[in-house]
């Protein structure tokens, strides 16, 4: 059952523990958020599930919609758009993680699900994913197969870490030339069947289910990542702490993707900044000087060309109103 979340920190501290706490970070995606919450409302589960929406200062009436149509869902409104990591951390702290003095472990939700508002979750998904992690106690993070509205696979739902070698093959296009190659396309793992169930380095933050003990082991999301890369960074830290991360292709959700970052040059800049931050944090210290400079040049060069091309298309569209609208930001999570 989906139960009402307490509105105050005091009530939150004494509420009974739940199986799954769903944290949805929203920014100006009112209609999509409504569809997401309706799909959760229709979930067929006997689990104790709580849902929290953290709103990053939306101007489209998202928070009011949730209060009016979904009174069982707690709403937290941030005074500004503080980004994906910081926004989700607000929800995690409200659940009792990273509190001082710390709450008893058994009073925390057994699992936390970071869920994007532009997703639709079928009725059996929550039960299936919790059961999957219950059956595999060494798994710290799990995610389902994620499809786009056109039926294609969201390739970010199962990934290897972007090591310098893996990133190099992606950057020069070998991953696209050889999509079934274990060597050249290790990042998106397209040589594996979509319906398979297997360990990975990371799943996508659109549906990232994390075990309570894994969060306690590594802490919250790194708030230096504003929009991209935070899921990879969290997965890397959790895996480095000894937990497994699995992709469950037997369970599926739908993800519109980039609904909140559409037509945004800033989103592209954030993407390449996150790419550099992830590399700098996890790999730079073990990379020789020459390769390090080549990676920096590649990120700056590719990012500069991408942002310039986007701005050029946007400006051309602005000068010619009859032209087709500019599409969504077409970048995968780092």
Secondary structure, 3 states (H helix, E strand, C coil): CEECCCCCHHHHHHCCCCCEEEEEEECCCHHHHHHHHHHHHCCCCCCCEEEEEEECCCCCCHHHHHHHHCCCCEEEECCCCCCHHHHHHHHHHHCCCCCCCCCCHHHCCCEEEEEECCEEECCCHHHHHHHHHHHCCCEEEEEEEEECCCCCECHHHCECCCCHHHHHHHHCCHHHHCCCCCCCCCCCCCCCCCCCEEECCECCCCEEEEEHHHHHHHCCCCCCCCCCCHHHHHHHHHHHCCCEEEEEEEEEEEECCCHHHCCCHHHHHHHHHHHHHHHHHHCHHHCCHHHHHHHHHHHHHHHHHHHHHHHHHHHHHHHCCCCCCCCCCCCCCC
